[in-house]
Amino acid sequence: MPSPALWNALRQQQLAGLRFRRQHPVGRFVLDFYCPSLKLAIEVITSSTLTKELDAARTEVLESVGYNVLRFCDEV
């Protein structure tokens, strides 16, 4: 599940008036957060997330079809 703190910052257009969706499906993937106007995917990496190689492959696929991808680590 995506970070509640990050979602609180993104929802209701609180970040520069940009609109974000949570748990947005894109093909075989589900993005943690997505901004349609920027075609921006924000992914939160947790300890249960797959290996770095799989994350890199996922990013490569998303970028190849025009998505911008930001990844953040959900660690304290």
Backbone bond lengths (Angstrom), bond angles and torsions (degrees), N, CA, C in turn:
res aa  C-N    CA-C-N  psi(-1)  N-CA   C-N-CA  omega(-1)  CA-C   N-CA-C  phi
1 M - - - 1.455 - - 1.529 108.98 -
2 P 1.338 117.18 135.76 1.464 120.66 -179.40 1.523 112.45 -63.74
3 S 1.287 115.19 159.76 1.455 123.10 -178.50 1.530 112.25 -61.96
4 P 1.347 117.71 121.74 1.469 120.11 177.10 1.533 111.84 -63.04
5 A 1.324 117.62 -35.15 1.469 120.36 -179.58 1.526 110.80 -64.99
6 L 1.321 116.95 -42.08 1.465 120.14 178.95 1.523 110.07 -67.23
7 W 1.317 117.34 -43.21 1.457 120.27 178.56 1.524 110.58 -60.50
8 N 1.332 117.97 -40.25 1.470 120.39 178.13 1.522 111.38 -60.15
9 A 1.326 117.43 -33.91 1.464 120.91 178.85 1.526 112.38 -76.37
10 L 1.331 117.26 -28.69 1.465 121.25 -175.48 1.528 114.08 -91.16
11 R 1.306 117.08 -30.65 1.465 119.39 -172.56 1.518 112.41 -70.41
12 Q 1.298 115.29 162.42 1.464 124.34 178.13 1.530 112.50 54.77
13 Q 1.315 115.65 36.10 1.472 123.24 173.94 1.520 113.01 53.50
14 Q 1.335 116.90 38.60 1.458 121.35 -178.49 1.526 112.98 -80.01
15 L 1.317 117.25 -13.85 1.467 121.09 -179.13 1.524 108.48 -105.49
16 A 1.309 116.68 97.55 1.467 123.92 177.86 1.524 112.62 53.71
17 G 1.329 117.58 26.75 1.456 121.22 178.91 1.519 114.57 74.64
18 L 1.327 117.02 8.79 1.469 120.96 -179.01 1.517 110.50 -80.27
19 R 1.306 115.68 144.07 1.466 121.85 -179.73 1.526 109.46 -98.43
20 F 1.312 116.48 128.31 1.457 122.27 179.04 1.522 110.31 -118.87
21 R 1.324 114.90 149.86 1.469 122.37 173.08 1.516 107.64 -113.18
22 R 1.310 115.83 152.21 1.467 121.30 177.67 1.522 108.27 -109.88
23 Q 1.347 116.41 141.55 1.468 122.48 178.56 1.530 111.04 54.54
24 H 1.327 115.80 56.52 1.462 122.54 -176.10 1.531 110.44 -92.30
25 P 1.347 118.37 121.78 1.463 120.62 179.89 1.531 112.29 -76.24
26 V 1.318 115.44 136.08 1.464 122.91 174.37 1.522 106.18 -137.64
27 G 1.307 116.87 103.65 1.465 120.22 -177.74 1.515 110.48 57.89
28 R 1.326 115.69 -125.59 1.467 119.73 -179.33 1.531 113.53 -86.46
29 F 1.315 116.62 0.44 1.464 121.76 -178.29 1.525 111.20 -106.29
30 V 1.330 115.51 157.24 1.468 121.87 169.28 1.526 105.79 -123.92
31 L 1.329 114.70 116.27 1.463 120.35 -178.40 1.518 109.37 -80.15
32 D 1.328 116.45 141.55 1.463 119.90 177.93 1.528 109.89 -61.63
33 F 1.329 116.31 -51.49 1.468 122.13 178.51 1.513 108.06 -139.11
34 Y 1.344 116.74 147.44 1.457 120.70 -176.89 1.519 110.18 -145.32
35 C 1.333 115.89 132.79 1.457 122.89 175.47 1.529 107.70 -111.44
36 P 1.341 118.25 106.54 1.461 120.56 -176.20 1.528 114.22 -61.56
37 S 1.330 118.24 -38.77 1.465 119.87 -176.08 1.524 112.49 -65.73
38 L 1.322 117.89 -27.87 1.463 121.90 178.72 1.526 112.22 -104.16
39 K 1.337 115.99 -4.60 1.464 122.24 -172.74 1.536 108.91 49.53
40 L 1.331 114.05 48.36 1.457 123.11 -174.67 1.523 110.86 -108.79
41 A 1.318 115.46 123.25 1.462 122.23 175.03 1.517 108.08 -103.48
42 I 1.330 116.25 129.94 1.461 121.34 175.04 1.515 107.06 -113.94
43 E 1.318 115.72 120.74 1.452 122.44 -178.19 1.523 109.13 -112.77
44 V 1.320 116.41 136.58 1.461 122.14 177.67 1.521 107.34 -106.98
45 I 1.318 115.64 120.36 1.460 121.56 -178.24 1.515 108.67 -93.67
46 T 1.328 116.57 126.62 1.458 121.61 177.22 1.522 109.02 -117.75
47 S 1.310 116.16 175.44 1.462 119.75 -179.49 1.524 111.72 -64.91
48 S 1.330 117.82 -21.88 1.464 119.96 179.32 1.525 112.37 -89.00
49 T 1.332 117.54 -2.41 1.455 121.10 178.93 1.526 109.84 -68.79
50 L 1.334 116.29 150.12 1.460 121.20 179.26 1.519 111.33 -61.25
51 T 1.299 116.27 175.37 1.462 122.36 -174.80 1.526 112.90 -60.02
52 K 1.319 114.88 163.34 1.457 120.87 179.32 1.519 111.90 -60.56
53 E 1.327 117.47 -34.13 1.464 120.87 -179.77 1.530 110.57 -64.50
54 L 1.327 116.63 -41.77 1.461 119.81 178.61 1.522 111.30 -68.42
55 D 1.332 117.47 -38.30 1.461 120.65 175.75 1.526 110.13 -62.26
56 A 1.328 116.53 -42.15 1.458 120.93 179.50 1.531 110.73 -64.49
57 A 1.325 117.02 -40.67 1.464 120.92 178.55 1.525 110.78 -64.74
58 R 1.320 116.34 -41.35 1.467 121.60 178.34 1.524 109.81 -62.37
59 T 1.327 116.85 -45.09 1.465 120.99 178.40 1.523 110.40 -61.09
60 E 1.312 116.74 -42.60 1.470 121.10 -179.76 1.534 110.86 -60.74
61 V 1.320 116.75 -43.54 1.473 120.69 178.65 1.528 110.28 -63.01
62 L 1.316 117.10 -47.50 1.467 120.82 -179.53 1.528 111.45 -62.42
63 E 1.323 117.11 -43.19 1.465 120.26 179.79 1.524 111.56 -67.04
64 S 1.328 117.32 -31.88 1.466 120.31 -178.99 1.529 112.27 -66.92
65 V 1.325 117.03 -20.54 1.466 120.17 177.18 1.529 111.61 -108.30
66 G 1.329 116.53 18.57 1.452 121.51 169.86 1.512 118.20 96.60
67 Y 1.333 118.39 8.06 1.458 120.49 177.80 1.519 110.48 -87.49
68 N 1.329 116.10 144.58 1.452 122.55 170.36 1.523 106.16 -96.12
69 V 1.325 117.89 134.97 1.462 120.95 -174.54 1.522 110.71 -123.76
70 L 1.325 115.87 128.24 1.466 122.90 171.48 1.510 107.56 -116.71
71 R 1.320 116.95 135.20 1.467 121.62 177.40 1.515 109.09 -120.22
72 F 1.324 115.15 135.68 1.455 121.65 177.20 1.522 108.50 -126.19
73 C 1.311 115.84 144.76 1.454 121.36 177.13 1.517 108.83 -89.08
74 D 1.323 116.39 130.97 1.458 121.76 -177.93 1.525 110.11 -94.86
75 E 1.328 115.66 60.02 1.457 121.72 178.83 1.505 109.56 -121.85
76 V 1.309 115.80 152.91 1.464 120.76 178.64 1.497 109.63 -93.03
